[in-house]
């Protein structure tokens, strides 16, 4: 795989990890809304299970955020050490 293709794939994975992080944040918000609604309702099953679900999703979010931070750094380091911006410029010049 050439350097530009590798960098592009790393960018794609970074964006997918960002999407995954955003999805997990949305799930946490939905769980929190259900927990608040259940304060009035008082369903015992929801009282029992929702906090555990919330914690597991929160833990997943922390893991995803850590992976994203690591991988974005890897992508940036790869881009800098391989001068990807210059390679893309040269490729654009060659294609015109």
N, C-alpha and C positions, 0 to 999 in steps of 0.2 A: 504494500500500500504506500503510495507516495505521501509526502509530508502534508500537502494541502488536503488530500482526502482524509488523512488521519485526523488533522485538525478539525475539518468539517464534521467528522463523525463525533469527535470529542465535544464540539459545540452542540450537536444534536442531542447527545446524552445529557449535557448540562441543562439544556432547555427541558428535556423530559423529566429530569430530577426536580427542576423548578416547578413544573406542572404537578408532579407528585406531591411536592411539599405544599403547594397551594390547595390541592385536593384534601390532604390530611388536615390542613387548617380549617377548611370548610366543614369537614366531618366533625371536628372538635366544636365548631360553632353550632352545628345542628344538634349535637349531643347536649351541649349546654342549654340550648333552648328547650329541649325535651325535659331536661332535669328541672329547669325553672317551671315549666308547665306542670310537671308532676308534683311540685310543691303544693299546689292547690288540689290536685287530684289525689295524691297520696297512695298511688298503687305500690304495693309492697314489692312486687317483682321488679318494677322499674327502679325503686329505691335501692334494691339489692344489686342489680346488674349494671345499671348505668355508670356508677362511679368506676367500676372495674373496666368497663369498655372505654370510658373517657381516659383512664390512665394508660391503657394499652395503646390507644391511638396517639396519645401524647408522647409516649415512649417511642413509637414509630416515627413521629414527627421529629423528635430529637435525633434519632438515628439518620433519618433522611437529610436533615439539615447538616449534620456532621459529614456525611458522604458528599453532599453538594459542595460544601466549603472545601473539602479535600480535593474533589475532582475538578472544581473550577480553578483551583490553584495549579493542579497538574496541567490543565489545558492552557492556562496563561503562561506557565513556565515553558511548555512545549512550543507555544506560539512565539514567545520571546527568543528562546534559544535557537529556533529554526528560522527566525526572521520571516514568519508567515506573511506578514503584510507586504514585504518586498517580493516574496514569491508570487503572491496573488496579483500584485501590480505587473510583474513580468509576464505572468500568464495572460492577463488582460491585454497587454501590449502585443503579445504573440498571436492572440486570437483576432486582432483587428487588422 
